[in-house]
Amino acid sequence: ILDEFGSLLQFDPSSSTVVATLNFSQVISQGIATRFAVTLDRHFAFITVNSAQTAMSTGYVLVADLTSFSIVSTIPLPAGTVVGGIAITPDGSLAYVVTQPYSGSGPSNVYVIDTAKRTITMTIPVAGYSNLGQIAITPDGTEAYLVDSLDTSGFSIPVLDLQSNTVEPPISISGRNLQDIIGPSYIALHPDGTRLYFLPLTGGPVYIVSTITKTRTGTIPLAPGAGPVYGAQPTFTADGIHLAFMSGMNLMVFVNTLTDTVESSITLPPPPFEPIRNISFFFVPKP
């Protein structure tokens, strides 16, 4: 579980206890964590962090060794870059990092990082989008879907061709199709690659969009006030049967994707200082 103010927590849901904590708040002064992704071998986590120490924010990618539970690399992004989502290709070789300009003008950029060398190898500008914040890569590693962190009317999803690292025509989902809400800001791609799940910043329902037909195919109602908290990245279990996201007062909600209904929830212990700070998590398979 990623705490936005500088901690990575290992949580055991069977006992509802935190079994290990990595505090990286001293690595990036005044850093605010946003997202993280885990390598295929589950040995490393790549964490996106923004520093508010200067007048012009600078983003970083921290690499955490999950065996020693320590930060082993710091990858700075260009000054004036606000970093958001991150995703690692299925073969584990590359990490794609979504950013937006601190000034609010100009294109969002996607930075490509070599996970072994831990260096930036390419920058992909996404013209026409200044607020990109999320990314999801298909299981075959051929495409990535990007999502605006802000949108007030129509909605379009930029698509990256990861074989050529170029921007493809976006998927348009306009008008009342998503009920003209702000967002949705959070995206999760089902492990089989056939559908996207959108979680609006303003609360439920969860929207399901087919990556095959490029249309909305269903909705999942949520209880009042049970929508995702700001920054709560939705995550699938490895088998794709459950989609989990942080909600409410440290509530982890589980959606059954076989029936597309809310199945259960787990209440986490509240972190210090603020009632809601848990913003991301991943699942570790049993040995």
Disulfide bonds with the S-S distance in Angstrom:
none
